[in-house]
């Protein structure tokens, strides 16, 4: 690891001495600086100082009080990237309520399925109010909406205007009360509600200030991630709000329609920090023209990459594409985080370039991390997620041993809200069992996959993610749009590859043959079938992760929009 320069070390010491980590409510309710929220609305950004956002949140809190929200009330809410939702989040806390951030409908989910999900989550929450969007309210079951008051953020904002600016005395949740319930996106199972206290959230905000090498009032964060996602709400919104940073808040819909908008916004507003996924970085890199320059040179110094395993090829392409615009290699910050830890648990230091190392794939499957050379047979490139953050205790503790990752953290959730069985199973003794597998090497954390991703076919163990990453390197499949599944039926387990098409004119038999050859070379096992799907057919979370368990369910139900099937049996 390259040490920081003496000037950087001195700056970090000054930050720690001058800016002790604030309590959550003091940070959010006492905005007197010059930080500004730049929020995308329809076709342009609006610009509002944080102090005005706080004042408007107070009037929204009055409207919430009129709707019956008080101390201890749980408000089930869909947090969209709108100015009203930003104000509403703080307004619920001012009124004394607990925010339960409901997941958005996953891609491929029917209205009936989303309605059933809302009913299940409402049964856990017993909310006093539901704040939905017009799109999410439509599939809500009548028995649910008939039994609970339902509104939306825009209506609450309009009602707050009619109160004539009436304010209520803030009574936010206590330090160890449940203030925020972050529902997972359901990438591997039914959404789980991570119960977070103000103490845990404030600890995470302090950890983020340190690992990003930031100083209050000195950053501009660019964000398009959905606020329903932990990286959007904590890594971007609350991080900016608590430390008086400027926040340039775009929307996931705008990014999906125009991936170039991410880096254009970063350029135009002089953003110093941002966050996203490896897949999103690939899309933004591909969309950026080799000849068309960005409006201004990038001033970005931290680009956190998380939510999925970071692909080294994507990092290298992005570095090359944006280097002429001023992006430095050390700006990339691969990190490991999860909603149960509020957000981050490990991260690449802000002053260090990302590290990629190659490990023997066969040894990884046997639980050992044996470093090798890039040209070695079955060499697997893995990008480091950096060391554990201060205060975070990670296992595996023995370097080089691949195990399930477990952790304790100052920002750890209190458990899963309304789900004591899952809490007992995943948080035994106050230590969280992640379901992710990885190892420590030279002090850094490396991920190999999830326990769910390890398949057993013909007596052989394989990591589905390793084959999927290799398939992305083919160039003939759509990047980040393949999932390998093990199916069971009357016969032995079969490996089926689901992949979204690039073009309907592709030679599917030839492409399937290439995919089968890569699978055999990487794992020594044979594909039983390659199924080509329409674009957008694979179910994904709002942050873009493929939902493996839901993909398997749709395959078993024959509900995938299939363009072609190539069997190998």
ZIFEN-V558268 format. One record per pair of residues at least 6 apart in sequence whose C-alpha atoms are under 7 Angstrom apart, sorted by sequence separation. I is the first residue (numbers start at 1). GAP is how many residues later the second one is. D is the distance in whole Angstrom. If there is no record, write none. Layout:
I/GAP/D
I/GAP/D
//
This chain:
39/6/5
40/6/6
79/6/6
92/6/7
173/6/6
185/6/6
226/6/6
227/6/5
240/6/6
255/6/6
337/6/5
338/6/6
348/6/7
363/6/6
373/6/7
388/6/7
416/6/7
426/6/6
427/6/6
439/6/6
440/6/6
455/6/6
456/6/6
487/6/6
488/6/7
519/6/7
520/6/6
540/6/4
541/6/7
554/6/6
38/7/6
39/7/5
92/7/7
184/7/5
225/7/5
240/7/6
255/7/7
337/7/4
363/7/6
372/7/7
396/7/6
416/7/5
426/7/5
439/7/5
454/7/7
455/7/5
472/7/5
486/7/6
487/7/5
519/7/7
539/7/6
540/7/5
38/8/5
39/8/7
183/8/6
184/8/5
336/8/6
337/8/5
415/8/5
438/8/5
439/8/7
454/8/6
455/8/6
472/8/7
486/8/6
487/8/6
538/8/7
539/8/6
38/9/5
105/9/6
183/9/5
184/9/7
335/9/7
336/9/6
337/9/7
396/9/6
438/9/4
454/9/5
455/9/7
486/9/5
37/10/6
38/10/7
183/10/4
319/10/6
336/10/5
359/10/6
360/10/6
395/10/5
437/10/6
438/10/5
453/10/6
454/10/6
485/10/6
486/10/6
516/10/7
36/11/7
37/11/5
182/11/5
183/11/6
335/11/6
336/11/6
359/11/5
360/11/6
394/11/7
395/11/5
437/11/6
453/11/5
484/11/7
485/11/5
516/11/6
539/11/7
36/12/5
37/12/6
181/12/5
182/12/5
335/12/4
359/12/4
360/12/6
394/12/6
395/12/6
415/12/7
437/12/5
453/12/7
484/12/6
485/12/6
539/12/6
36/13/4
37/13/6
181/13/5
182/13/7
223/13/6
334/13/6
335/13/6
358/13/6
359/13/5
394/13/5
436/13/6
437/13/5
484/13/5
538/13/7
35/14/6
36/14/5
181/14/5
333/14/7
334/14/6
358/14/5
393/14/5
394/14/7
436/14/4
437/14/6
449/14/7
468/14/6
483/14/6
484/14/6
34/15/7
35/15/6
180/15/6
181/15/6
221/15/7
333/15/5
358/15/6
392/15/7
393/15/5
435/15/6
436/15/6
468/15/6
482/15/7
483/15/5
180/16/5
358/16/6
392/16/6
393/16/7
435/16/6
449/16/6
468/16/7
482/16/6
483/16/7
178/17/6
179/17/6
180/17/7
333/17/7
361/17/5
392/17/4
482/17/4
178/18/6
179/18/5
360/18/6
361/18/6
391/18/6
481/18/6
482/18/7
512/18/6
31/19/6
32/19/6
129/19/6
130/19/6
131/19/6
132/19/6
133/19/6
178/19/5
179/19/6
221/19/7
360/19/5
361/19/6
391/19/6
481/19/6
31/20/5
128/20/7
129/20/5
130/20/5
131/20/5
132/20/5
177/20/5
330/20/7
334/20/7
359/20/6
360/20/6
464/20/6
129/21/6
130/21/6
131/21/5
176/21/5
330/21/6
332/21/7
333/21/7
358/21/6
359/21/5
75/22/7
77/22/7
79/22/6
118/22/7
131/22/7
175/22/6
176/22/6
330/22/5
332/22/6
358/22/5
359/22/7
478/22/6
74/23/6
75/23/6
76/23/6
77/23/6
78/23/6
175/23/5
176/23/6
330/23/4
358/23/4
408/23/5
478/23/6
537/23/6
71/24/7
72/24/6
73/24/5
74/24/5
75/24/5
76/24/5
77/24/5
78/24/5
115/24/5
175/24/5
259/24/6
260/24/5
310/24/7
329/24/6
330/24/7
357/24/6
358/24/6
407/24/6
408/24/6
477/24/7
478/24/5
537/24/6
29/25/6
70/25/5
71/25/4
72/25/5
73/25/6
74/25/6
75/25/6
76/25/6
77/25/6
78/25/7
114/25/7
115/25/5
119/25/7
220/25/6
221/25/6
222/25/6
223/25/6
224/25/6
226/25/7
259/25/5
356/25/6
357/25/6
406/25/7
407/25/5
477/25/6
69/26/6
70/26/5
71/26/5
72/26/6
74/26/7
76/26/6
78/26/7
115/26/6
217/26/6
219/26/5
220/26/5
221/26/5
222/26/5
223/26/5
224/26/4
225/26/7
226/26/6
356/26/6
357/26/7
406/26/5
407/26/7
70/27/6
112/27/6
216/27/5
217/27/5
218/27/6
219/27/6
220/27/6
221/27/6
222/27/6
223/27/6
224/27/5
225/27/6
260/27/6
267/27/6
268/27/6
272/27/6
273/27/6
278/27/6
298/27/6
300/27/7
356/27/4
406/27/5
534/27/6
60/28/7
69/28/6
111/28/5
216/28/6
217/28/5
224/28/5
259/28/6
260/28/6
267/28/6
268/28/6
270/28/7
271/28/6
272/28/4
273/28/6
274/28/6
275/28/5
276/28/6
277/28/5
297/28/5
298/28/5
303/28/6
304/28/6
305/28/6
306/28/6
355/28/6
356/28/6
405/28/6
406/28/6
533/28/6
534/28/6
216/29/7
267/29/5
270/29/6
271/29/6
272/29/5
273/29/5
274/29/5
275/29/4
276/29/5
277/29/5
297/29/6
298/29/6
302/29/5
303/29/5
304/29/5
305/29/5
306/29/5
355/29/5
405/29/6
533/29/4
534/29/6
57/30/5
61/30/4
65/30/6
264/30/6
267/30/6
272/30/6
273/30/6
274/30/6
275/30/6
276/30/7
277/30/6
278/30/7
301/30/4
302/30/6
303/30/6
304/30/6
305/30/6
306/30/6
307/30/7
354/30/7
405/30/7
532/30/6
533/30/5
56/31/7
57/31/6
60/31/6
61/31/6
64/31/7
224/31/7
264/31/7
267/31/5
277/31/7
290/31/7
294/31/7
300/31/7
302/31/6
304/31/7
306/31/7
369/31/5
404/31/6
405/31/6
455/31/7
496/31/6
501/31/6
531/31/7
532/31/6
266/32/7
278/32/5
282/32/6
368/32/6
369/32/6
404/32/6
405/32/6
495/32/5
496/32/6
497/32/6
498/32/6
499/32/6
500/32/6
501/32/6
532/32/5
57/33/6
58/33/6
61/33/6
278/33/6
285/33/6
368/33/5
369/33/7
404/33/4
405/33/6
495/33/5
496/33/5
497/33/5
498/33/5
499/33/5
500/33/5
501/33/6
531/33/6
532/33/6
53/34/6
57/34/5
61/34/5
205/34/6
367/34/6
368/34/6
403/34/5
404/34/6
494/34/6
495/34/7
496/34/6
497/34/6
498/34/6
499/34/6
500/34/6
501/34/6
531/34/5
367/35/5
402/35/7
403/35/6
476/35/7
500/35/5
530/35/6
531/35/6
58/36/7
278/36/7
285/36/7
367/36/7
402/36/5
403/36/7
457/36/6
530/36/5
348/37/6
349/37/7
402/37/5
529/37/6
530/37/6
347/38/5
348/38/4
364/38/7
401/38/6
529/38/4
346/39/6
347/39/5
348/39/7
400/39/6
528/39/6
529/39/6
346/40/6
347/40/6
399/40/7
400/40/6
528/40/5
346/41/5
347/41/7
399/41/5
400/41/6
527/41/7
528/41/5
346/42/4
347/42/7
399/42/5
39/43/7
345/43/6
346/43/5
396/43/6
39/44/6
222/44/6
312/44/7
345/44/6
396/44/7
471/44/6
345/47/6
471/47/7
302/48/7
222/49/6
336/49/6
221/50/6
334/50/7
335/50/5
74/51/7
76/51/6
220/51/5
221/51/6
222/51/6
223/51/6
225/51/7
334/51/5
335/51/7
75/52/5
220/52/5
221/52/5
222/52/5
223/52/7
467/52/6
74/53/5
75/53/6
76/53/6
77/53/6
78/53/6
219/53/6
220/53/6
221/53/5
73/54/7
74/54/6
75/54/5
76/54/5
77/54/5
78/54/5
219/54/7
512/54/7
73/55/6
75/55/6
76/55/6
77/55/6
78/55/7
467/55/6
387/56/6
387/57/4
509/57/6
386/58/5
387/58/6
69/59/7
385/59/7
386/59/6
384/60/6
385/60/5
384/61/6
385/61/6
462/61/6
384/62/5
383/63/7
382/64/7
88/65/7
485/67/7
85/68/6
341/68/7
84/69/6
342/69/6
84/70/6
341/70/5
342/70/6
312/71/6
341/71/4
342/71/7
340/72/6
341/72/6
84/73/6
310/73/6
340/73/5
95/75/6
96/75/5
94/76/5
95/76/6
96/76/4
94/77/6
95/77/7
96/77/6
94/78/5
93/79/5
93/80/7
98/80/7
99/80/6
100/80/6
101/80/6
103/80/6
98/81/5
99/81/5
100/81/4
101/81/5
102/81/6
103/81/7
98/82/6
99/82/6
100/82/6
101/82/6
103/82/6
212/90/7
63/93/6
60/96/6
63/96/6
365/96/7
60/97/6
63/97/5
365/97/7
62/98/7
60/100/5
59/101/5
62/104/6
62/105/6
59/106/5
62/106/6
59/107/6
61/107/7
59/108/5
58/109/5
230/109/6
58/110/7
231/112/7
230/113/6
103/125/6
102/126/7
101/127/6
213/137/6
204/138/7
211/138/6
212/138/5
211/139/6
201/141/6
378/144/6
81/145/6
194/145/7
80/146/7
81/146/6
194/146/6
80/147/6
79/148/5
80/148/7
79/149/5
78/150/7
184/155/7
182/157/7
81/170/6
24/174/6
24/178/5
23/179/6
35/182/7
21/185/5
15/200/6
12/201/7
279/201/6
203/207/6
204/207/5
203/208/5
35/209/5
37/209/6
38/209/6
39/209/6
40/209/6
35/210/5
36/210/5
37/210/5
38/210/5
39/210/5
40/210/5
200/210/6
201/210/6
33/211/6
35/211/5
36/211/6
37/211/6
38/211/6
39/211/6
200/211/4
200/212/6
28/213/6
28/214/5
27/215/5
196/217/5
195/218/5
196/218/6
194/219/6
195/219/5
195/220/6
194/221/6
195/221/6
194/222/5
195/222/6
193/223/5
194/223/6
192/224/6
193/224/5
125/293/7
124/294/5
225/318/7
4/347/6
2/350/6
187/354/6
185/356/6
187/358/7
187/359/7
188/359/6
187/360/4
188/360/6
189/360/7
187/361/7
188/361/5
108/429/6
108/430/7
108/431/5
107/432/5
106/433/6
107/433/5
106/434/6
107/434/7
106/435/5
106/436/6
104/438/7
//
